[in-house]
Amino acid sequence: MVRFLVTGARGGLARVLIERLRAPGLSLEPALTGPVEVIALGREDLDIARHEEVERAFVEHRPEVVLNTAGLTQVDLCESYQWEAYLVNRDGAEHLGRACGRSNAALVYFSTDLVFDGSKRAPYTEEDPPNPLSVYGDTKLAGELIVMKSAPRHLILRTGWLYGQPGRHFLKAVQEGVKEGEVLFGYDDHISQPTHVHDFVDALFFLLSRGAGGTYHVANAGEATQFRALRQAADYLPQKNVEVQPVHHQNDGRQAIRPRYSVLACGKLERAGFKMRPWEEALRAYGETARRS
Ligand SMILES: NC(=O)c1ccc[n+]([C@@H]2O[C@H](COP(=O)([O-])OP(=O)(O)OC[C@H]3O[C@@H](n4cnc5c(N)ncnc54)[C@H](OP(=O)(O)O)[C@@H]3O)[C@@H](O)[C@H]2O)c1
């Protein structure tokens, strides 16, 4: 039996992870043997920013693998709520890291392409020095560093724009459609990678089954602006007549500054034996599933 603890269990990625972990026939062998038990705790059951709650959860549940999806994830909101963002994304990670370190549990931390500043203008590898431009990116980098320090058994996955999970996600606006006469705006001044959440989870499960540790970039191959990806999604998804127009981010203090380019090179993952498919292919497959349902 392998006991997984999922934090932030009501969030989008968490809900996909919980469903996938509970799917019959899942095997994470050879590294993790036996059936999987999932303890899913939402913020109301476990506030990771509260050290004593984390300690109590470890005593009660004795997890062997912790998937820390809990986070303050709204990038622009983090600019106005810096204190809370550091409290959850950094301090919460530290509380979990220390508890994992003491109990020899593995800690998985989900991070972001926004740890980079975009000045490289070529896909970023895990060895490239981060330099976040936003509060969100900075809190996630701080979380990464604290996880590395406190949890000897850790896995840090950086990704781009996830879609396909329940709740808020990158393509939600296209899926919801627009009222007649309205248009949808997509940012054309930030290049990243739309990433199918199930492809991301497949890569995570692969790495867990290999007992991998350290930092990995995990995103669908290729690159796109949000504008281009939304336009493509509007073609593939069943919603009709969604017109997408380009718009720039506003550097007016209300929005976080994004790097112009934050594409992640996934060569390390590939060398480990897992290849991510191109984002267009993943998006087409997602659209086909949506048409059938
Ligand atoms: N989605 C993406 O494109 C993307 C890309 C890169 C990295 N990530 C990372 O992946 C992880 C999951 O993202 P997501 O898209 O699933 O985000 P999400 O839907 O916003 O889920 C985050 C969850 O964390 C919970 N939470 C907030 N503060 C908490 C606390 N102190 N203790 C416990 N739970 C808390 C939230 O609860 P409330 O709703 O009650 O606040 C929410 O349910 C995050 O760490 C994020 O930074 C996501």
The ligand as a Gaussian input file, in Angstrom:
#p B3LYP/6-31G(d) Opt

LIG

0 1
 N       -2.988000      25.612000     -13.526000
 C       -1.830000      25.909000     -14.114000
 O       -1.779000      26.295000     -15.291000
 C       -0.537000      25.770000     -13.340000
 C        0.675000      26.005000     -13.997000
 C        1.868000      25.887000     -13.287000
 C        1.846000      25.511000     -11.962000
 N        0.653000      25.301000     -11.332000
 C        0.685000      24.936000      -9.921000
 O       -0.056000      23.746000      -9.734000
 C       -0.717000      23.764000      -8.475000
 C       -2.202000      23.492000      -8.655000
 O       -2.753000      24.481000      -9.508000
 P       -4.309000      24.533000      -9.838000
 O       -4.435000      25.097000     -11.193000
 O       -4.962000      23.263000      -9.498000
 O       -4.763000      25.688000      -8.800000
 P       -6.173000      25.923000      -8.112000
 O       -7.272000      25.325000      -8.909000
 O       -6.214000      27.372000      -7.767000
 O       -6.063000      25.062000      -6.768000
 C       -5.300000      25.475000      -5.678000
 C       -6.016000      25.014000      -4.424000
 O       -5.202000      25.346000      -3.303000
 C       -6.078000      25.716000      -2.265000
 N       -5.395000      26.489000      -1.251000
 C       -5.085000      27.819000      -1.245000
 N       -4.468000      28.141000      -0.108000
 C       -4.385000      26.998000       0.625000
 C       -3.861000      26.699000       1.905000
 N       -3.301000      27.645000       2.679000
 N       -3.931000      25.424000       2.351000
 C       -4.523000      24.482000       1.606000
 N       -5.060000      24.707000       0.398000
 C       -4.974000      25.955000      -0.091000
 C       -7.165000      26.509000      -2.960000
 O       -8.300000      26.567000      -2.129000
 P       -9.289000      27.825000      -2.219000
 O       -9.969000      27.706000      -3.535000
 O      -10.171000      27.641000      -1.035000
 O       -8.432000      29.046000      -2.146000
 C       -7.387000      25.672000      -4.212000
 O       -8.379000      24.688000      -3.991000
 C       -0.412000      25.130000      -7.853000
 O        0.654000      24.988000      -6.941000
 C        0.030000      25.981000      -9.028000
 O        0.928000      26.988000      -8.634000
 C       -0.534000      25.408000     -11.997000

